[in-house]
Amino acid sequence: MSELKQRITEDMKTAMKAHEKERLGVIRLIQAALKQKEVDERIELTDTDVLAILDKMVKQRKDSIEQFEAANRQELADKEKYEISVIQNYLPQALTTDEINTLIAAAITASGAKAMADMGKVMAILKPQLQGRADLGAVSKQIKDKLS
């Protein structure tokens, strides 16, 4: 079992013992998403897989927050923000803008990218390094700006 998955299970037990209903609910959502992936693909998840799922969960909640705030449903937006805060406990420390720019420059150099057609090569190098540590959509835009 991956270390991250094991940590999530331990945190669930702790939340149950401490009667933290909201936190327990979010951890159960995480476990359900992990289990779904394992069952669908018949695989044992690695830490990288778990990070990808957690990253996706955060992105979904950010999208929901935008929609709830646009509809003046602040109580629902606050619930989503709380869920993000719990999920982010399992994600690695976010990278700074300077660190991201350094990694992008190194990946462009390593891949020999010269034009937009080479963007896939650059993303293939960066994705494992940035998973869970940066917004890959924003990184993609930065790469497009540098390659165009």
C-alpha positions as CSV (number, residue, x, y, z in Angstrom):
1,M,0.0,0.0,0.0
2,S,1.3,3.5,-0.8
3,E,2.5,5.6,2.1
4,L,0.0,8.4,1.3
5,K,-2.9,6.0,1.1
6,Q,-1.9,4.5,4.4
7,R,-1.6,8.0,6.0
8,I,-5.2,8.8,4.8
9,T,-6.5,5.6,6.4
10,E,-4.7,6.4,9.7
11,D,-6.2,9.9,9.6
12,M,-9.6,8.5,9.1
13,K,-9.3,6.4,12.2
14,T,-8.1,9.4,14.1
15,A,-11.0,11.5,12.9
16,M,-13.4,8.8,13.9
17,K,-12.0,8.6,17.4
18,A,-12.0,12.4,17.8
19,H,-15.6,12.6,16.5
20,E,-14.6,15.1,13.7
21,K,-17.6,14.5,11.5
22,E,-16.8,17.1,8.7
23,R,-13.2,16.0,8.4
24,L,-14.2,12.3,8.5
25,G,-16.6,13.0,5.7
26,V,-13.9,14.5,3.5
27,I,-11.5,11.7,4.2
28,R,-14.1,9.2,3.3
29,L,-14.7,11.0,0.0
30,I,-11.0,10.8,-0.7
31,Q,-11.0,7.1,0.1
32,A,-14.0,6.5,-2.1
33,A,-12.2,8.2,-5.1
34,L,-9.1,6.1,-4.5
35,K,-11.1,2.9,-4.2
36,Q,-13.0,3.8,-7.4
37,K,-9.8,4.2,-9.4
38,E,-8.4,0.9,-8.0
39,V,-11.6,-1.0,-8.9
40,D,-12.1,0.6,-12.3
41,E,-8.5,-0.1,-13.4
42,R,-7.8,-3.2,-11.3
43,I,-4.5,-1.7,-10.1
44,E,-2.8,-0.9,-6.8
45,L,-2.4,2.8,-6.5
46,T,1.1,4.4,-6.1
47,D,1.7,7.7,-4.4
48,T,1.8,9.3,-7.8
49,D,-1.6,8.0,-8.6
50,V,-3.0,9.2,-5.3
51,L,-1.5,12.7,-5.8
52,A,-3.1,12.8,-9.3
53,I,-6.5,11.9,-7.8
54,L,-6.2,14.5,-5.0
55,D,-5.1,17.1,-7.4
56,K,-8.2,16.4,-9.5
57,M,-10.4,16.6,-6.4
58,V,-9.0,20.0,-5.5
59,K,-9.6,21.3,-9.1
60,Q,-13.2,20.1,-9.0
61,R,-13.8,21.9,-5.7
62,K,-12.3,25.1,-7.0
63,D,-14.6,25.0,-10.0
64,S,-17.6,24.4,-7.7
65,I,-16.6,27.3,-5.5
66,E,-16.7,29.6,-8.5
67,Q,-20.1,28.4,-9.5
68,F,-21.5,28.6,-5.9
69,E,-20.2,32.1,-5.4
70,A,-21.6,33.2,-8.7
71,A,-25.0,31.9,-7.5
72,N,-24.7,33.6,-4.1
73,R,-24.5,30.3,-2.3
74,Q,-21.7,31.2,0.1
75,E,-22.5,28.3,2.6
76,L,-21.9,25.8,-0.1
77,A,-18.7,27.6,-1.3
78,D,-17.4,27.5,2.3
79,K,-18.1,23.8,2.5
80,E,-16.0,23.3,-0.6
81,K,-13.2,25.5,0.7
82,Y,-13.1,23.3,3.9
83,E,-12.9,20.2,1.8
84,I,-10.0,21.7,-0.2
85,S,-8.2,22.5,3.1
86,V,-8.5,18.9,4.2
87,I,-7.4,17.5,0.8
88,Q,-4.4,19.8,0.7
89,N,-3.0,18.2,3.9
90,Y,-2.1,15.2,1.7
91,L,-0.6,17.2,-1.1
92,P,3.1,18.2,-1.1
93,Q,4.1,21.8,-0.4
94,A,3.2,24.0,-3.4
95,L,6.1,25.3,-5.5
96,T,6.8,29.0,-5.7
97,T,6.6,30.8,-9.1
98,D,10.4,31.0,-9.3
99,E,10.8,27.3,-8.7
100,I,8.1,26.6,-11.4
101,N,9.9,28.9,-13.9
102,T,13.2,27.2,-13.2
103,L,11.7,23.7,-13.8
104,I,10.0,25.0,-17.0
105,A,13.3,26.4,-18.4
106,A,15.1,23.2,-17.5
107,A,12.5,21.0,-19.2
108,I,12.5,23.1,-22.4
109,T,16.3,22.8,-22.5
110,A,16.2,19.1,-21.8
111,S,13.6,18.3,-24.4
112,G,15.1,20.7,-27.0
113,A,11.7,22.3,-27.5
114,K,11.6,25.1,-30.0
115,A,8.0,25.4,-31.0
116,M,4.4,24.7,-29.9
117,A,4.6,21.3,-31.5
118,D,7.2,20.3,-28.8
119,M,4.9,21.2,-25.9
120,G,4.0,17.5,-25.2
121,K,7.6,16.7,-24.7
122,V,8.0,19.5,-22.1
123,M,4.8,18.6,-20.3
124,A,5.9,14.9,-20.2
125,I,9.1,16.0,-18.3
126,L,7.3,18.4,-16.0
127,K,4.1,16.5,-15.1
128,P,5.8,14.0,-12.6
129,Q,7.7,16.8,-11.0
130,L,4.8,19.2,-10.6
131,Q,1.9,16.7,-9.8
132,G,0.1,18.0,-6.7
133,R,2.6,20.9,-6.3
134,A,1.4,23.3,-9.0
135,D,-1.6,24.0,-11.2
136,L,-0.8,22.2,-14.4
137,G,-3.2,24.4,-16.4
138,A,-1.3,27.5,-15.4
139,V,2.0,25.8,-16.1
140,S,0.8,24.8,-19.5
141,K,-0.1,28.5,-20.3
142,Q,3.4,29.6,-19.2
143,I,5.0,27.0,-21.5
144,K,2.8,28.2,-24.4
145,D,4.0,31.7,-23.8
146,K,7.7,30.7,-23.8
147,L,7.3,28.5,-26.9
148,S,5.3,30.9,-29.0
